[in-house]
Amino acid sequence: MWFAGPAPLYHSVRPGALRTGLHLERGMTIGLFGGSFNPAHEGHAHVANTARIALGLDKIIWLVSPQNPLKSNHETAPLSDRIDAIRPFIGPRDIISDFESRIKANYTLDTLRALKARYPGVRFVWIMGGDSLASFHRWRGWTQIAHMIPMAIVSRPGALMNSRFSPTARRFAHARHPQMAAKTLARQTVPAWTYLTGPLHTASSTALRNMRRKAVT
């Protein structure tokens, strides 16, 4: 485990100019797990570990967003605090990355463009919980993202129906692959996605923030 530590922001996303802080080799299968992680919790670890096993990932990059454009920034903890809070939950080969801050990316679409340009020989898979799939159609360039990278969706409590019948799930129903074929997902022609079911973990960032607010009032 290592953390791609604080570094100056880099405005260029040209492959030869971008300093990512990531050491990835051709042929690797890498999970990209993005989010605010405000704060990180065992539910995030559950999503990451479920995807790691099902997809046969070499490692997972936890992409810590500077600020989720769909959420208010007044409750978002500083980036450094959120990064520190992730450490107990990652796997031994995982990377916590401030990549989005380095390139000043506010949207996943821009992040993926930069990573795919920099690492053309790496097979990336986007990882997210079912609660994120339910609102994925609100992301900027959501259909473009689906045509850029395979996606693995991990079931989350309270979002089972909303995620499986979401606009994204309906739009790309033809591109869904069975869970039993998850290890081949990274090699599939996009759009391609799978829904990973299994034991559910009830931890959530919202619940943790609410508990902290009550503790100080």
Buried (B, 14 or more C-beta within 10 A) or exposed (E): EEBBEEEEEBEEBEEEEBEBBBEBEEEBBBBBBBBBBBBBBEBBBBBBBBBBEBBEBBBBBBBBBBBBEEEEEEEBBEBEEBBBBBEEBBBEEBBBBBBBBBBEBBBBBBBBBBBBEBBEEBBBBBBBBBBBBBBBBEBEBBBBBBBBBBBBBBBBBEBBEBBBEBBBBEBBEEBBBEBEEBEBBBEBEBBBBBBBBEEBBEBBBEEBBEEEEEEEE
